[in-house]
Amino acid sequence: MNKVFTIKNTTYLNPPKDYDDENLYPNFQEKLDSFKFEILESTNSLKNKTYYKFGDGDYYFLNKIPKGSAKPGKRALKISYSKLNHQPFIDGYIKNDKYASLITPPNISKFRSMLHREPDFPSEILYGLVSNKWLFENITKKIGIIGAKPKIRIIKKLMEHEEYKDYLKLDKFDDYISIDQNFACDNLESTKKKLYKQLEKSKSDIFLVGIGHVKSGILNEMKNIKPAVYLDVGIGIDALAGVVNLYRPFFGSWRNYKVSNHNYLYRNVDVLINNFGSLGNQKEL
């Protein structure tokens, strides 16, 4: 991988050949620096913003293509697209403030076809700044997390351990907000109601969000319920729960922590490994 795409204290295992060519995205380092400045400035000045991370799964879901995580019965929805009220997702995803996408040609092409412009930032930056813990070390305001209920429960339990807090370089998360892990898209209004009830009681200034495809219908509205910065980090939430695939971009050096003697926490966790990947040597606490 060309050095222009490096992010300090991270490893990208087996990256696509696209990253060998610096002309893929020559101003990557400039974007990395500008994103760091922007996210700190937005959080410190209490600006209300939503950052939407666009991936190929979002492309499939928004175009009703039953593939991968967008396939009915797989993860995002149980009912068929013919029975889903799909329009609120189409209307919602275009209303966010900033957008990120992976910078490889297939991903950029999908992004352009949907929003007809360039992404504001590479998604690689979002992954890298979770992986190297830069976000936790540098954000001084209150941080909350929003994710699937089983993963939020695990993170909350992990944060009871000093070793894990030292690893994250973070003393605490100020809010733990959860949604249903599977089929949250089936009834968008019900998912919104459950989520917003929790948000109304929250106190964080920035939220790290990883909620799958339901974000298209819900992310842009969160700042109206609880004024804050909402940063879509996707599988960054999996990393915090100690179940991230180390072959995901920039997570090759991540240490997956596990709560020992609490197997019940992991029984229903949707681990996104599929046919290629590894959790590495999990460290038990």
C-alpha positions in Angstrom: 0.0 0.0 0.0 1.3 3.4 -0.9 2.5 5.5 2.1 0.1 8.3 1.2 -2.7 6.1 2.6 -1.1 5.3 5.9 -2.8 6.3 9.2 -0.6 6.3 12.2 -0.8 3.3 14.5 -3.0 1.3 12.2 -2.6 -1.7 9.9 -4.5 -2.5 6.8 -4.2 -6.3 6.2 -4.4 -7.4 2.6 -5.6 -4.1 1.0 -6.8 -4.0 -2.6 -4.1 -3.2 -5.2 -5.9 0.1 -5.8 -4.1 1.5 -2.8 -0.7 0.9 -4.4 -1.3 4.0 -6.6 -1.1 7.3 -4.9 -3.2 8.8 -7.7 -6.2 6.9 -6.4 -6.6 9.8 -3.8 -3.5 11.9 -3.7 -4.8 14.4 -1.1 -5.6 11.6 1.4 -3.3 13.0 4.1 -4.7 16.5 3.7 -8.3 15.1 4.0 -7.2 13.2 7.2 -5.9 16.4 8.7 -8.9 18.5 7.7 -11.3 15.9 9.1 -9.5 15.8 12.4 -9.8 19.6 12.6 -13.4 19.6 11.5 -14.7 16.9 13.9 -13.0 18.6 16.9 -14.2 22.1 15.9 -17.8 20.8 15.3 -17.8 19.0 18.7 -16.2 21.8 20.7 -18.5 24.4 19.3 -21.5 22.2 19.8 -22.5 22.2 16.1 -25.3 19.8 15.1 -24.1 17.6 12.2 -24.6 14.2 10.8 -21.8 12.3 9.0 -23.1 9.5 6.8 -20.7 6.7 5.8 -21.8 5.3 2.4 -20.9 1.6 1.6 -21.8 -0.9 -1.0 -24.4 -2.4 1.3 -26.2 1.0 1.5 -26.1 1.1 -2.3 -27.8 -2.3 -2.5 -30.4 -1.4 0.2 -31.3 2.0 -1.3 -31.7 0.4 -4.8 -33.7 -2.6 -3.4 -31.0 -5.0 -4.6 -31.3 -8.2 -2.4 -27.6 -8.7 -1.9 -25.4 -9.1 1.2 -26.7 -7.2 4.3 -29.5 -5.8 2.1 -31.0 -9.2 1.4 -34.3 -9.7 3.1 -33.9 -12.1 6.0 -30.2 -11.5 6.3 -29.8 -8.5 8.6 -31.4 -5.1 7.8 -34.9 -6.3 7.0 -37.0 -9.5 7.2 -39.9 -8.5 5.0 -39.6 -8.2 1.2 -38.9 -4.9 -0.5 -42.4 -5.0 -2.0 -43.8 -4.8 1.6 -41.3 -2.3 2.9 -42.1 1.4 3.0 -38.9 2.3 1.3 -39.4 5.9 0.4 -38.5 7.3 3.9 -35.0 5.8 3.5 -34.6 7.4 0.1 -35.8 10.7 1.4 -33.6 10.5 4.5 -30.2 9.6 3.3 -29.8 12.7 1.1 -30.4 15.0 4.0 -27.2 14.5 6.0 -24.6 17.1 6.4 -21.4 15.3 5.3 -20.7 12.0 3.5 -17.9 9.5 3.5 -17.1 6.6 1.1 -14.3 4.2 0.6 -12.0 5.6 -2.1 -11.7 2.5 -4.3 -13.2 2.9 -7.8 -16.2 0.6 -7.3 -17.2 2.4 -4.1 -16.7 5.9 -5.5 -18.7 4.9 -8.6 -21.6 3.7 -6.5 -21.4 6.9 -4.4 -21.5 9.2 -7.4 -24.5 7.3 -8.9 -26.5 8.0 -5.8 -25.6 11.5 -4.7 -24.1 12.8 -8.0 -21.1 14.4 -6.3 -17.9 13.5 -4.6 -17.8 12.3 -0.9 -16.6 14.8 1.6 -14.1 12.4 3.3 -12.8 8.9 2.7 -14.4 6.3 5.0 -10.9 4.9 5.6 -10.3 8.0 7.8 -13.3 7.1 10.0 -12.1 3.5 10.5 -8.5 4.6 11.1 -9.4 7.2 13.8 -11.4 4.6 15.7 -8.7 2.0 15.3 -5.8 4.1 16.5 -8.1 5.6 19.2 -7.4 9.2 18.1 -11.1 10.1 18.5 -11.1 8.9 22.1 -7.8 10.5 23.0 -8.6 13.9 21.4 -12.3 14.6 21.9 -12.7 16.3 25.2 -16.5 16.6 25.1 -19.0 13.9 26.2 -19.0 10.8 23.9 -21.9 8.5 23.4 -22.4 5.4 21.3 -25.3 4.1 19.3 -25.5 0.5 18.0 -27.1 -2.9 18.0 -28.3 -3.9 21.5 -26.1 -7.0 22.0 -23.0 -5.0 21.0 -23.9 -2.1 23.3 -24.3 -4.5 26.2 -20.9 -5.9 25.6 -19.2 -2.5 25.3 -20.9 -1.4 28.5 -19.5 -4.5 30.3 -16.0 -4.1 28.8 -15.9 -0.5 30.1 -16.1 -1.8 33.6 -12.5 -2.9 33.3 -9.6 -0.5 33.8 -7.5 -2.4 31.2 -10.0 -1.8 28.5 -10.5 1.9 29.4 -6.7 2.2 29.2 -6.6 0.5 25.8 -9.2 2.9 24.4 -7.6 5.9 26.1 -11.1 6.8 27.4 -12.5 6.9 30.9 -16.1 6.4 30.0 -18.9 6.7 27.4 -21.5 9.1 28.6 -24.4 7.4 26.8 -25.2 3.8 25.6 -28.0 3.9 23.1 -29.2 0.7 21.4 -31.5 -0.4 18.6 -32.6 -3.9 17.5 -29.7 -5.8 16.0 -31.8 -7.4 13.2 -34.6 -6.2 11.0 -34.7 -2.6 12.3 -35.8 -1.4 8.9 -39.0 -3.4 8.9 -40.8 -0.9 11.0 -38.9 2.4 10.7 -41.4 4.4 12.9 -41.1 1.9 15.7 -37.3 2.0 15.6 -37.4 5.7 15.6 -39.7 5.8 18.6 -37.4 3.5 20.6 -34.3 5.4 19.6 -35.6 8.9 20.1 -36.9 8.1 23.6 -33.3 7.2 24.6 -31.8 10.2 22.8 -34.1 12.6 24.6 -32.5 11.6 27.9 -28.9 11.6 26.6 -26.2 14.1 27.4 -23.4 13.5 24.9 -22.0 16.1 22.6 -20.9 13.5 19.9 -22.2 10.1 19.2 -20.4 7.3 17.4 -23.0 5.5 15.4 -23.1 2.0 13.9 -26.7 0.9 13.1 -26.7 -0.6 9.6 -29.0 0.4 6.8 -31.7 1.8 9.1 -29.4 4.9 9.3 -30.7 6.0 5.9 -34.1 6.7 7.4 -33.0 7.9 10.8 -29.5 9.4 11.0 -30.4 12.8 9.6 -33.2 13.4 12.1 -31.1 12.5 15.3 -29.7 16.0 15.6 -33.2 17.4 15.8 -34.0 15.1 18.8 -30.7 15.7 20.6 -28.5 18.4 19.3 -25.0 16.9 18.8 -22.5 15.6 16.2 -23.4 12.1 14.9 -20.5 10.3 13.3 -21.3 7.1 11.4 -18.4 4.8 12.1 -20.1 1.5 11.0 -18.0 -1.5 12.1 -16.2 0.8 14.5 -18.9 -0.2 17.0 -18.0 -3.9 16.3 -14.4 -3.0 17.2 -15.5 -1.4 20.5 -17.5 -4.6 21.3 -14.4 -6.7 20.5 -15.9 -8.5 17.5 -14.4 -6.6 14.5 -13.0 -8.5 11.5 -9.3 -7.6 11.6 -9.2 -7.6 7.8 -11.5 -4.6 7.7 -9.7 -1.5 6.5 -7.2 -0.2 9.1 -8.2 -2.6 11.9 -5.4 -5.1 11.5 -3.7 -3.9 14.7 -6.8 -3.8 16.7 -7.1 -6.0 19.9 -10.5 -7.6 20.3 -11.3 -7.7 24.0 -13.8 -10.2 25.4 -15.6 -10.4 28.7 -14.7 -13.7 30.3 -17.4 -15.9 32.0 -20.2 -13.9 30.3 -21.0 -16.2 27.3 -24.6 -15.1 27.4 -23.5 -11.7 26.1 -22.2 -13.3 22.9 -24.9 -15.8 22.1 -26.9 -13.6 19.7 -24.2 -11.2 18.5 -24.1 -10.7 14.7 -20.4 -11.1 14.0 -19.6 -9.7 10.5 -16.9 -12.2 9.5 -18.6 -14.0 6.6 -16.2 -16.2 4.7 -13.0 -14.2 5.1 -11.6 -12.7 8.2 -10.5 -13.2 11.8 -11.1 -11.9 15.2 -7.5 -12.5 16.1 -6.4 -13.6 19.5 -9.1 -12.1 21.7 -7.9 -10.8 25.0 -10.2 -11.9 27.9 -10.9 -9.6 30.8 
